[in-house]
Amino acid sequence: MGKKKKSEIKLIALGSSAMQVTGSCWALKYKRDDDTDAIQIIECGLPQGDNTVLESYNSMKRMCDAVKGGGYVNECSNLFLLHSH
């Protein structure tokens, strides 16, 4: 068996919060065994709380634009919704 080379894993915060579930969205980017990029989108949490409708809309739009604009949608293998209710 050949040596397995080390692969770098990047965790990229795309949502409005990097500290809590509410409003969070993450992209996990790594190399597959065939050296192509793999991306998993994790969470896509909705904003909650005392936000106005416009604030909630803008927060969700920023997150969606970050996912779409970062090229993550076209390369994403899976979308994991971990905290849906």
C-alpha positions as CSV (number, residue, x, y, z in Angstrom):
1,M,0.0,0.0,0.0
2,G,1.2,3.5,-0.8
3,K,1.4,6.2,1.7
4,K,-1.7,8.3,2.2
5,K,-0.9,12.0,1.8
6,K,-2.1,14.6,4.3
7,S,-5.1,16.5,3.3
8,E,-6.0,20.0,4.5
9,I,-9.5,20.5,5.7
10,K,-11.0,24.0,5.6
11,L,-14.1,25.1,7.7
12,I,-15.5,28.2,6.2
13,A,-18.2,30.3,8.0
14,L,-20.9,31.4,5.6
15,G,-23.7,32.4,7.9
16,S,-24.4,35.4,10.0
17,S,-23.2,33.6,13.2
18,A,-20.0,31.7,13.7
19,M,-20.7,31.3,17.4
20,Q,-24.1,29.7,17.7
21,V,-26.5,27.5,15.7
22,T,-29.0,30.3,15.0
23,G,-28.1,31.9,11.7
24,S,-25.1,29.6,11.1
25,C,-23.9,28.0,7.9
26,W,-20.6,26.2,7.2
27,A,-18.8,24.9,4.2
28,L,-16.4,22.0,4.9
29,K,-13.9,21.8,2.1
30,Y,-11.3,19.0,1.6
31,K,-9.6,16.9,-1.1
32,R,-11.0,13.5,-2.1
33,D,-8.7,10.5,-2.7
34,D,-8.6,11.4,-6.4
35,D,-7.4,14.9,-5.5
36,T,-10.6,16.7,-6.5
37,D,-12.3,19.2,-4.2
38,A,-15.2,18.0,-2.0
39,I,-17.5,20.4,-0.3
40,Q,-20.2,19.7,2.3
41,I,-22.6,22.5,3.4
42,I,-23.6,22.2,7.0
43,E,-26.5,23.7,8.9
44,C,-28.0,26.8,7.1
45,G,-29.6,28.0,10.3
46,L,-32.4,30.5,10.1
47,P,-32.2,33.8,12.1
48,Q,-34.5,34.0,15.1
49,G,-35.2,36.4,17.9
50,D,-36.1,40.0,18.0
51,N,-35.1,40.7,14.3
52,T,-37.4,42.6,12.1
53,V,-38.6,40.9,8.9
54,L,-36.2,43.0,6.9
55,E,-33.3,42.1,9.2
56,S,-34.1,38.4,8.9
57,Y,-34.4,38.7,5.2
58,N,-31.1,40.5,4.8
59,S,-29.4,37.9,7.1
60,M,-30.7,35.0,5.0
61,K,-29.9,36.8,1.7
62,R,-26.2,37.3,2.9
63,M,-26.0,33.6,3.7
64,C,-27.5,32.5,0.5
65,D,-25.3,34.8,-1.5
66,A,-22.2,33.5,0.3
67,V,-23.1,29.9,-0.5
68,K,-24.0,30.7,-4.1
69,G,-21.4,33.3,-4.8
70,G,-18.6,31.3,-3.3
71,G,-19.2,28.6,-5.9
72,Y,-20.2,26.2,-3.1
73,V,-23.6,25.3,-4.7
74,N,-22.1,23.9,-7.9
75,E,-19.4,21.9,-6.1
76,C,-21.4,20.8,-3.0
77,S,-21.9,17.1,-2.6
78,N,-24.3,17.2,0.3
79,L,-26.3,19.7,2.4
80,F,-26.7,18.7,6.0
81,L,-29.6,20.3,8.0
82,L,-28.7,19.4,11.6
83,H,-31.0,21.5,13.6
84,S,-34.4,21.7,11.8
85,H,-37.6,22.3,13.7
